[in-house]
Amino acid sequence: MHFSIRHGEKADATIILTALAVDLEGNKEVLALRACAEESKEGWASLLQDLRTRGATHIDLIVTDGHDGLVASVKELFAATPRQRCLVHKQRNVLAAIPRRERGDVQAELIGIWAQPTQPEALTQLAAFKAKYAQRYPEAVRSLAEDEEHVLTFYAFPQLMHRHIQTTNAIESL
């Protein structure tokens, strides 16, 4: 989360790294907060190490955006934990490579992939999307394929939880 913190007449940009837990009923609880001047691997490693120190030895799923420092820290400290790529951030990245006039249709197709009832159906839709746009929008397809192995991780969890674990929006809405 990005904040502007005022100190008298001066305002500084501050980043608050946040770890949020979601239980099977969708209840959310903030596990850790860490103020940093910039989002970095060291900041994320410190926050995740703090979780470990306080007893978090097993985490069922970690949902991340694509920040390299966060991804690297997760790989180091929670290597065995499945990771879900935030679908909202992924969608924004893909749509950035699409002309504005066509973004609505493409966005609907992306949402259709994530909305499939099963992972095999989502994989079929994903392959169809990539085939359809590979020639026309190769950068969009490249962006979608980047980190693809973590885009559909949420299907390994009960469907009731899917909307809570597909994105990092719960953190950003804090």
C-alpha positions in Angstrom: 0.0 0.0 0.0 1.3 3.5 -0.8 0.7 6.4 1.5 1.8 10.0 1.6 2.7 10.8 5.2 3.0 14.4 6.2 5.7 15.7 8.6 4.8 19.3 9.1 5.1 21.0 5.7 6.8 18.0 4.1 5.1 14.9 2.8 7.0 11.6 2.2 5.9 8.7 0.1 5.8 5.6 2.3 5.0 2.0 1.4 3.4 -0.3 3.9 4.1 -3.9 3.0 1.1 -6.0 4.2 0.4 -9.7 4.8 -3.2 -10.6 5.1 -4.7 -13.9 6.0 -8.1 -15.3 4.7 -9.7 -18.3 6.4 -12.1 -20.8 4.9 -15.1 -18.6 5.7 -13.5 -15.6 4.0 -12.7 -13.8 7.2 -9.6 -11.6 6.8 -6.9 -10.7 9.4 -3.8 -8.5 9.0 -0.8 -10.6 9.9 2.0 -8.1 9.4 2.7 -4.6 8.4 6.1 -3.1 7.5 6.8 0.5 6.5 9.5 0.9 3.8 10.8 3.7 1.7 10.6 1.5 -1.3 9.2 -2.0 -2.2 12.2 -4.3 -2.3 13.3 -7.9 -1.9 14.8 -7.0 1.5 11.6 -5.4 2.7 9.5 -8.4 1.7 12.1 -10.8 3.1 12.0 -9.0 6.4 8.2 -9.1 6.6 8.1 -12.8 5.7 10.9 -13.6 8.1 8.9 -11.9 10.8 5.9 -14.1 10.0 8.2 -17.2 10.3 9.7 -16.0 13.6 6.2 -15.5 15.0 5.4 -19.1 14.1 4.0 -19.2 10.6 5.7 -22.4 9.4 2.9 -23.5 7.1 0.9 -21.3 4.8 -1.6 -22.8 2.4 -1.3 -20.2 -0.3 0.4 -16.9 -1.0 -1.2 -14.5 -3.4 1.2 -12.0 -4.9 1.4 -9.3 -7.6 4.3 -9.7 -9.9 6.9 -7.7 -7.9 10.3 -9.5 -8.4 11.4 -8.8 -4.8 8.2 -10.3 -3.3 8.3 -13.3 -5.6 12.0 -14.0 -4.8 11.4 -13.7 -1.0 8.5 -16.1 -1.2 10.7 -18.6 -3.1 13.4 -18.3 -0.4 11.3 -18.4 2.7 8.1 -20.3 1.7 9.3 -22.3 -1.2 6.8 -25.2 -0.6 3.8 -22.8 -0.5 1.7 -22.6 -3.6 1.5 -19.1 -5.1 -1.4 -17.5 -6.8 -0.7 -14.6 -9.1 -3.1 -11.7 -8.6 -5.5 -11.8 -11.5 -6.4 -8.1 -11.3 -2.7 -7.1 -11.7 -2.2 -9.8 -14.4 -5.3 -8.5 -16.3 -4.0 -4.9 -16.1 -0.6 -6.0 -17.5 -2.2 -7.9 -20.4 -4.6 -5.1 -21.2 -1.8 -2.5 -21.3 -0.7 -4.2 -24.5 -4.2 -4.0 -26.1 -5.5 -0.8 -27.9 -8.1 1.0 -25.7 -10.9 0.4 -28.2 -10.6 -3.3 -27.9 -9.9 -3.6 -24.1 -13.5 -4.2 -23.2 -13.8 -7.4 -25.3 -10.4 -8.7 -24.3 -11.1 -8.0 -20.6 -14.3 -10.0 -20.9 -12.4 -12.9 -22.4 -9.8 -12.8 -19.6 -12.5 -12.7 -16.9 -14.1 -15.7 -18.7 -11.0 -17.7 -18.2 -10.9 -17.1 -14.5 -14.6 -17.7 -14.2 -14.6 -21.3 -15.5 -15.9 -23.8 -13.0 -12.9 -26.1 -13.3 -9.2 -25.8 -14.0 -9.3 -28.0 -17.2 -12.0 -25.7 -18.6 -9.9 -22.6 -17.6 -6.8 -24.1 -19.3 -8.9 -24.7 -22.5 -10.0 -21.1 -22.5 -6.5 -19.8 -21.7 -5.1 -21.8 -24.7 -7.9 -20.4 -27.0 -7.2 -16.9 -25.8 -3.5 -17.2 -26.5 -4.1 -18.8 -30.0 -6.6 -16.1 -30.9 -4.3 -13.1 -30.0 -0.8 -14.5 -30.5 -0.4 -12.9 -34.0 -2.3 -9.8 -33.4 -1.1 -8.9 -29.8 2.0 -10.9 -29.1 3.0 -8.6 -26.2 -0.3 -9.2 -24.5 0.0 -13.0 -24.9 3.6 -12.8 -23.7 2.4 -10.9 -20.6 -0.3 -13.5 -20.0 2.2 -16.4 -20.3 4.6 -14.8 -17.9 4.1 -16.4 -14.5 1.3 -18.5 -16.1 2.0 -21.5 -13.8 0.6 -19.4 -10.9 -2.4 -17.9 -12.6 -4.8 -20.8 -11.9 -3.5 -22.0 -8.6 -6.8 -21.0 -6.9 -8.5 -24.0 -8.5 -6.8 -26.2 -5.9 -8.9 -24.7 -3.2 -12.7 -24.8 -2.4 -14.8 -22.8 -4.9 -16.2 -20.9 -2.0 -12.8 -19.3 -1.5 -12.0 -18.5 -5.1 -13.1 -14.9 -5.0 -11.0 -14.3 -1.9 -7.8 -15.8 -3.2 -7.7 -14.7 -6.8 -6.4 -11.2 -6.2 -4.6 -9.0 -3.7 -7.5 -6.5 -3.8 -8.4 -7.2 -0.2 -5.0 -5.8 0.8 -5.3 -2.8 -1.4 -8.8 -2.0 -0.1 -7.4 -1.6 3.4 
